[in-house]
Amino acid sequence: MQIDEKLLDKLAIGEVNALLEGLDDPELRRNPAFLAKVREFLKQNKLQTTPETQGVQKIQRTVEEIPTFDFDGQVS
């Protein structure tokens, strides 16, 4: 079955917009399952981020602030 290229483009744009909206949502952008979908999208489309990519420095700073937990549930 051949799908019209315009429909495929529309679907792709919709997917990108949904991912961008999710990244703007404070709760969703911290959801590991959602972030896995974003990473998979980037990987499937051979898109890469670098330290120079806008926002990556902010992500790196945020990641450094995530606490680690000991096995007994204590925050270190």
C-alpha positions in Angstrom: 0.0 0.0 0.0 1.4 3.4 -1.0 0.7 6.3 1.4 0.5 9.8 0.0 3.7 11.7 0.8 1.6 14.7 2.0 -0.1 12.5 4.6 3.2 11.2 5.8 4.6 14.7 6.1 1.5 15.7 8.1 2.0 12.7 10.4 5.6 13.5 10.9 4.9 17.1 11.7 2.2 16.0 14.1 4.7 13.7 15.9 7.3 16.4 16.2 4.7 18.9 17.5 3.5 16.4 20.1 7.0 15.7 21.3 7.8 19.5 21.5 4.5 20.1 23.4 5.5 17.3 25.8 8.9 18.8 26.3 7.2 22.1 27.3 5.1 20.3 29.9 6.9 20.5 33.3 5.7 17.1 34.4 5.9 15.2 31.2 9.5 16.3 30.4 10.6 14.7 33.6 8.8 11.4 32.8 11.4 8.7 31.9 9.1 6.9 29.5 8.4 10.1 27.6 12.1 11.0 27.5 12.8 7.5 26.1 10.3 8.2 23.3 12.1 11.5 22.5 15.5 9.7 22.5 14.1 7.0 20.2 12.7 9.6 17.9 16.0 11.3 17.7 17.8 8.0 17.1 15.4 6.8 14.4 15.8 10.0 12.6 19.5 10.1 13.0 19.4 13.4 14.8 22.1 14.2 17.3 22.6 16.8 20.0 25.9 18.3 20.9 27.0 20.5 23.8 26.5 23.5 21.5 22.9 22.6 20.8 20.6 25.2 22.4 19.3 23.8 25.7 21.8 21.0 26.2 23.9 23.0 28.7 20.7 23.5 30.7 19.9 19.8 30.6 23.4 19.0 31.8 23.1 21.3 34.7 19.7 19.9 35.7 21.1 16.3 35.5 23.9 17.2 37.8 21.3 18.3 40.4 19.5 14.9 40.5 20.1 13.3 43.8 21.3 9.7 44.2 19.6 7.4 46.5 21.2 4.7 48.7 19.5 1.3 48.9 17.9 2.3 52.2 16.1 5.2 50.5 18.3 7.9 52.0 19.2 10.9 49.7 23.0 11.5 49.5 
